[in-house]
């Protein structure tokens, strides 16, 4: 009896010693350390959903839900559903954790340290807005080296729990190849601060209004930095995304690529013959591709077998098996009900070689619209997603109309 009691005591003690540390639910203010003097702030929210913890990354109107959370004693491993990245953290106290964000798409050694405290803290210190930056701006990135034009759109967040509408800001930057997704920040005195983190990118924008010009700095993670300026210009527009990539020959598209079951998929085929088809040139590492994939999924749900959608993916993994595994995970996690093929490595020249009838592939994603007679009717470069507001709404209206036309046409 004594031996049984002793064994029971040891089992109970060891079990108690190895139990996971508790971590507090609620808002978490997190800061990623980009360099010795600069941190990128973002808001997390942790909550229990049934018996499991879910983490939400909040950027303005966006809430990214993470459910793949594994806890081992005082360590957390949080894996992103779409991107090849992970948060690894140590629980110091129930209201304080530290860790690193690993972005494996940029290599196994690319990581950024972060700290999180269980509290709702404004992303950036504020002193009250003394300038009005809301509206539309003509932006020039990297003006000292390789200038790139963009549109900046900034709006107040009027339903924010912590700020007046003149302080908190949401917005984004649109370029000819895509947008910077959901940005959130503040106007503090005469300066604008914006940040976002989505598991693929960590963006920080800082700028100051001098006379009529915003002079700013843009940091992407720890690997990229550029200067930019912006002036108000409500009439400024970028090149039409339907004109950037165009046909240079009348050749039809022919593909012979591996699918996710490691079989050879040939396009065109009997299943696609006489059917409206969309070909998406994309990569699972690309946030703009993610936004486009969600839009295409809605179209596939709406039209079913009347519409064929084929994604040709260009991936960062070195082996074909690694590429297939990553794309499978992407498709399953996003519940995408259309065809995915392995195109090759994540490079624009690789994609251009596969589609020689195009002048070139200049952006992931690129979307090709093909009618029932196998004629290419439109090529859309890049993707400006829901974070761009009215620009996304205009794209949806225009593209929905084209897809409806392609599906309804008689061949």
DAGI-V522660 format. One record per helix or strand of 3 or more residues. SS is the DSSP state (H for helix, E for strand). FROM is the first residue (numbers start at 1). TO is the last residue. Records with the same first field share a line. If there is no record, write none. Layout:
SS: FROM-TO, FROM-TO
This chain:
H: 2-18, 104-106, 287-306, 320-334, 348-354, 386-388, 390-408
E: 26-33, 39-49, 52-59, 62-66, 68-72, 75-79, 85-93, 96-103, 111-117, 135-141, 148-156, 168-175, 183-189, 191-197, 202-210, 213-220, 224-232, 255-259, 264-267, 276-282, 307-315, 339-345, 366-370, 376-381
